[in-house]
Amino acid sequence: MHIHPLITDSATLANLCTRLAEADFVCVDTEFMRENTFWPELCLIQIADVNEAAAIDPLAPGLDMTPLLQLLVNNEDVLKVFHAGGQDLEIVYNLTGTTPHPLFDTQVAAMALGQGEQVGYSNLVDAYLGITVDKGARFTDWSRRPLDARQIEYAIGDVTHLAKIFPKMLERLRRTGRGAWLDQEMERLGDPKNYANDPEEAWRRIKVPSRKPEVLGRLKALARWREIEARSKDLPRGRIVKDETIADLAGHAPRKQADLAKVRGLSATWAQNDIARG
């Protein structure tokens, strides 16, 4: 397989996408940062078919990613393969308003093959290829430039290994007869509604033990407020209020504003601030 140097210019990217548009499938992965933001900052995209692989720098000045995004969301002839691709799909959705289609997730497929729920990528590589993945660059700051050779090699490995695993996995799946179930799961995973982050639906991500109407009503209002606040300030949801604190407030509503200072996870300022008063 030919490994390209890091792609930072529009012409090279366009030529790559023209070739990949003829492939049966492409494997896709992303590197991003979101520790301090609501919206993930896309820092690197890796893509490969059976013949070639490349890492693309979306932070490169003037880079036009249109050909790549069109390949992912508009080309119905090329299957897009991810592993545990939920966050990757979210990033594509944020950029395009839709999700890659058709798609295949090797983590979901591994479950159908009886390899356990949420099998990790490194375990999958070991099981199918007998290769131990070097995890040394996993926690790197992908937003810093320049990226060094080890970082790029680590990132591209995510898709070059996947390009070898996918055909092996597909052959096993054909023998199981679970293709129809898997197709349904892939369609569900790729549903753009999953990635819209609708404030009205934000409560569904928070677990509360009670299903009482008054508890759910408070949960919906609190989750909606937090979603809007996090978006507007571009901060992680947990930096506004943590899930467990929202669940606690929904289940045990304080009688007066001063009681908010006693809630675990809220600072004493909540007893007086305008947000709580509102």
C-alpha positions as CSV (number, residue, x, y, z in Angstrom):
1,M,0.0,0.0,0.0
2,H,1.3,3.4,-0.9
3,I,1.4,5.9,2.0
4,H,1.3,9.5,0.9
5,P,3.1,12.4,2.7
6,L,0.8,14.6,4.8
7,I,-1.6,16.3,2.4
8,T,-1.8,20.1,2.9
9,D,-2.8,21.4,-0.5
10,S,-6.1,21.4,-2.4
11,A,-4.8,19.9,-5.7
12,T,-3.3,16.9,-4.1
13,L,-6.4,16.3,-2.1
14,A,-8.7,16.6,-5.1
15,N,-6.5,14.1,-7.1
16,L,-6.6,11.6,-4.2
17,C,-10.4,11.9,-3.9
18,T,-10.8,11.3,-7.6
19,R,-8.9,8.0,-7.3
20,L,-10.7,7.0,-4.1
21,A,-14.1,7.6,-5.8
22,E,-13.4,4.5,-7.9
23,A,-12.8,2.3,-4.8
24,D,-15.2,-0.3,-3.5
25,F,-14.6,1.0,0.1
26,V,-12.6,3.6,2.0
27,C,-11.6,3.4,5.6
28,V,-11.9,6.7,7.5
29,D,-10.7,8.0,10.8
30,T,-10.3,11.4,12.4
31,E,-8.2,13.0,15.1
32,F,-9.7,15.9,17.0
33,M,-9.6,17.9,20.2
34,R,-12.6,18.7,22.3
35,E,-11.4,18.8,25.9
36,N,-12.0,22.5,26.2
37,T,-14.8,23.1,23.6
38,F,-18.4,22.0,22.9
39,W,-17.6,21.6,19.1
40,P,-14.9,19.1,18.3
41,E,-11.9,20.8,16.5
42,L,-11.0,18.6,13.6
43,C,-7.2,18.3,13.4
44,L,-6.5,15.4,11.0
45,I,-8.4,13.1,8.7
46,Q,-7.0,9.7,7.6
47,I,-8.4,7.8,4.7
48,A,-7.3,4.6,2.8
49,D,-8.5,2.0,0.3
50,V,-6.6,-1.2,-0.5
51,N,-4.0,0.7,-2.6
52,E,-3.2,3.9,-0.9
53,A,-3.5,5.9,2.3
54,A,-3.1,9.4,3.4
55,A,-3.5,11.8,6.3
56,I,-5.0,15.2,5.5
57,D,-4.4,18.3,7.5
58,P,-7.7,20.3,7.7
59,L,-5.8,23.1,9.5
60,A,-3.6,23.7,6.5
61,P,-4.1,27.3,5.2
62,G,-6.4,27.4,2.2
63,L,-7.1,23.7,2.0
64,D,-10.4,23.0,0.2
65,M,-11.9,19.9,1.7
66,T,-14.9,19.9,-0.6
67,P,-13.8,16.9,-2.7
68,L,-13.2,14.8,0.5
69,L,-16.6,15.8,2.0
70,Q,-18.4,15.0,-1.2
71,L,-16.7,11.6,-1.4
72,L,-17.9,10.9,2.2
73,V,-21.5,12.1,2.0
74,N,-22.5,12.2,-1.7
75,N,-20.8,9.2,-3.3
76,E,-23.2,6.3,-2.8
77,D,-21.0,3.8,-4.7
78,V,-18.2,3.9,-2.1
79,L,-18.7,2.2,1.3
80,K,-17.2,4.2,4.2
81,V,-15.7,2.0,6.9
82,F,-15.2,3.3,10.4
83,H,-14.4,1.8,13.8
84,A,-16.5,3.1,16.7
85,G,-17.3,5.9,14.3
86,G,-19.8,7.9,16.3
87,Q,-17.6,10.9,16.9
88,D,-16.2,10.8,13.4
89,L,-19.8,10.9,12.0
90,E,-20.6,13.8,14.3
91,I,-17.7,15.7,12.9
92,V,-18.8,15.1,9.3
93,Y,-22.3,16.0,10.3
94,N,-21.1,19.3,11.7
95,L,-19.3,20.1,8.5
96,T,-21.9,19.0,6.0
97,G,-25.3,18.7,7.8
98,T,-25.4,15.0,7.0
99,T,-23.5,11.8,7.5
100,P,-21.4,9.4,5.4
101,H,-23.5,6.9,3.5
102,P,-23.3,4.0,3.0
103,L,-21.3,3.1,6.0
104,F,-19.9,0.2,7.9
105,D,-18.7,0.2,11.5
106,T,-16.3,-2.6,12.4
107,Q,-17.1,-2.3,16.1
108,V,-20.8,-3.1,15.5
109,A,-19.8,-5.9,13.1
110,A,-17.5,-7.4,15.7
111,M,-20.4,-7.6,18.1
112,A,-22.4,-9.4,15.4
113,L,-19.5,-11.9,15.1
114,G,-19.6,-12.6,18.8
115,Q,-16.4,-10.7,19.6
116,G,-17.9,-8.8,22.5
117,E,-19.6,-5.4,22.8
118,Q,-17.6,-2.2,22.1
119,V,-14.4,-4.1,21.2
120,G,-11.5,-1.8,21.1
121,Y,-9.6,-1.0,17.9
122,S,-6.3,-2.3,19.2
123,N,-7.9,-5.6,20.2
124,L,-9.5,-5.9,16.7
125,V,-6.1,-5.3,15.1
126,D,-4.5,-7.9,17.3
127,A,-7.3,-10.5,16.6
128,Y,-7.3,-10.1,12.8
129,L,-3.7,-9.2,12.0
130,G,-1.7,-10.3,15.0
131,I,-0.3,-6.7,15.3
132,T,0.2,-4.8,18.5
133,V,-0.8,-1.2,18.0
134,D,1.7,1.4,19.4
135,K,-0.5,3.6,21.6
136,G,2.3,6.1,22.4
137,A,0.8,8.9,20.3
138,R,-2.8,8.3,21.3
139,F,-3.0,11.2,23.7
140,T,-1.1,13.7,21.6
141,D,-2.2,17.3,21.1
142,W,-3.4,16.9,17.5
143,S,-3.9,20.7,17.1
144,R,-0.3,21.5,17.5
145,R,1.8,22.0,14.4
146,P,4.0,20.7,13.0
147,L,3.0,17.1,13.4
148,D,6.0,14.8,13.6
149,A,6.5,11.6,11.6
150,R,5.6,9.3,14.6
151,Q,2.2,11.1,15.0
152,I,1.4,10.8,11.3
153,E,2.5,7.2,11.2
154,Y,0.3,6.3,14.2
155,A,-2.7,8.1,12.7
156,I,-2.4,6.5,9.2
157,G,-2.1,3.1,10.9
158,D,-5.7,3.4,12.0
159,V,-6.9,3.2,8.4
160,T,-4.3,1.0,6.8
161,H,-5.0,-1.7,9.4
162,L,-8.7,-1.3,8.9
163,A,-8.4,-1.7,5.1
164,K,-6.9,-5.2,5.8
165,I,-9.4,-6.1,8.5
166,F,-12.6,-5.1,6.7
167,P,-12.4,-7.8,3.9
168,K,-11.6,-10.5,6.5
169,M,-14.5,-9.4,8.6
170,L,-16.9,-9.2,5.7
171,E,-16.1,-12.8,4.7
172,R,-16.9,-14.0,8.2
173,L,-20.1,-12.0,8.2
174,R,-21.2,-13.6,5.0
175,R,-21.0,-17.0,6.7
176,T,-23.1,-15.9,9.7
177,G,-26.3,-14.9,7.8
178,R,-26.6,-11.8,10.0
179,G,-26.3,-9.3,7.2
180,A,-29.9,-8.0,7.4
181,W,-29.6,-7.2,11.1
182,L,-26.2,-5.5,10.5
183,D,-27.6,-3.4,7.6
184,Q,-30.3,-2.1,10.0
185,E,-27.7,-1.3,12.7
186,M,-25.6,0.6,10.2
187,E,-28.6,2.6,9.0
188,R,-29.5,3.4,12.6
189,L,-25.9,4.5,13.4
190,G,-25.7,6.7,10.3
191,D,-29.0,8.5,10.9
192,P,-28.2,12.2,10.8
193,K,-30.7,12.8,13.6
194,N,-28.3,11.2,16.0
195,Y,-25.8,14.0,15.6
196,A,-28.0,17.0,15.4
197,N,-27.7,17.8,19.2
198,D,-31.2,19.1,19.4
199,P,-31.5,20.9,22.7
200,E,-35.1,19.5,23.0
201,E,-33.6,16.0,23.0
202,A,-30.6,16.6,25.2
203,W,-32.2,15.1,28.2
204,R,-32.0,11.6,26.7
205,R,-28.2,11.5,27.2
206,I,-28.7,11.8,31.0
207,K,-29.7,8.8,33.2
208,V,-32.1,9.4,36.1
209,P,-33.6,6.6,38.2
210,S,-37.1,8.0,38.3
211,R,-39.6,8.3,35.4
212,K,-42.0,10.5,37.2
213,P,-43.4,13.2,35.0
214,E,-42.2,16.0,37.3
215,V,-38.7,14.6,37.4
216,L,-38.6,14.2,33.6
217,G,-40.0,17.7,33.2
218,R,-37.2,19.2,35.2
219,L,-34.6,17.0,33.5
220,K,-35.8,18.2,30.0
221,A,-35.7,21.9,31.1
222,L,-32.2,21.6,32.7
223,A,-30.7,19.6,29.9
224,R,-32.1,22.0,27.3
225,W,-30.7,25.0,29.1
226,R,-27.2,23.4,29.5
227,E,-27.1,22.4,25.8
228,I,-27.8,26.0,24.7
229,E,-25.3,27.4,27.2
230,A,-22.6,25.0,26.2
231,R,-23.1,25.8,22.5
232,S,-23.2,29.5,22.9
233,K,-20.0,29.5,25.1
234,D,-18.4,26.7,23.1
235,L,-17.6,24.8,26.3
236,P,-18.0,21.1,27.1
237,R,-21.3,20.3,28.7
238,G,-19.6,19.2,31.9
239,R,-18.0,22.5,32.3
240,I,-21.4,24.1,32.5
241,V,-23.0,21.5,34.8
242,K,-22.1,17.8,35.0
243,D,-24.6,15.1,34.1
244,E,-24.8,13.8,37.7
245,T,-25.6,17.2,39.0
246,I,-28.4,17.7,36.5
247,A,-29.8,14.3,37.4
248,D,-29.6,15.2,41.1
249,L,-31.4,18.6,40.5
250,A,-34.1,16.8,38.4
251,G,-34.7,14.2,41.1
252,H,-34.5,16.5,44.1
253,A,-35.5,20.0,43.2
254,P,-34.2,22.6,45.7
255,R,-37.1,24.6,47.4
256,K,-35.3,27.9,47.1
257,Q,-32.3,29.4,45.3
258,A,-30.2,29.5,48.4
259,D,-30.4,25.7,48.5
260,L,-28.5,25.4,45.2
261,A,-25.2,26.2,47.1
262,K,-25.7,22.9,48.9
263,V,-25.9,20.8,45.7
264,R,-22.8,18.7,44.9
265,G,-21.3,20.0,41.7
266,L,-22.6,23.5,42.0
267,S,-20.5,26.4,43.3
268,A,-21.7,28.7,46.1
269,T,-22.4,31.4,43.5
270,W,-25.4,29.6,42.3
271,A,-27.2,30.7,45.5
272,Q,-27.1,34.3,44.1
273,N,-26.4,34.3,40.3
274,D,-28.9,35.4,37.6
275,I,-28.9,32.0,35.9
276,A,-30.4,30.2,38.9
277,R,-32.7,33.1,39.6
278,G,-34.1,32.9,36.0
